[in-house]
């Protein structure tokens, strides 16, 4: 199962945003334990850095990104992937870029707290709570 993480989930963990950071942190812990399952879009790195550096510090933002890159993959993108995003029937272009990245890496899910922004997404969109429930039920069914 491949999972693309939206930037809001990263910010929850990196900035310790309550009450979301625990669930989002649990998801990142899972992805760290299962290499090759977690992905982020290329542009999420710059979005995270810009927000986290202002809220905390440049050093802390870079440290978080460095740690994240130890277990999260970034699918390589090109002009074709931007074109895909431009043609998706979505209102928010940034979310369309997330969807394009999810398609590129073969993600089964995009995880975000902003599900309403992903109407018409070509990939299933779930919250951190929902994906943790899916993961748990998948492991229970394997027993």
Steps between C-alpha positions, in 0.01 A plus 500: 500500500645834392393818676556861396503742794362852452698789645242571773579163659873578495434839659291339773800295605776751430325782683340285770151622404247375751287295493624363167869433564456170683301326228712647221814402692371145536456485124855626436628240751322229301648625172846507654458135600397403146742653251365554152146569617511874568525782246473877489472733204808699403331832570401389852864534601511870417152561644598330825830685522345842438236454772714313754797738471272792586325316783814347650838551335681425177718250684201308642323501164809362326550237772142378465531476122833319533349246740193460280712427193651201678177306446266702277544498124439784258386386156698667221284749313506664162305739286266210411400469866418871519289456189313215668427726796383780272245269341358349818146622577598656833457853636834523682811466282726410793271206582502402132882490520467267801273275294742501209781394736278226643428367151868515415608284793202264478355603835182331613421789735562868555494584870385848598279675751346704218295233326244754372775662290551173311161463334546326164843365601608200292646332812313406817537777760487424873586661833787383720245330728342319208828374355612371840172309525552358150856399588385334822222306326740392223740354757216332691377336178849363431497299825 
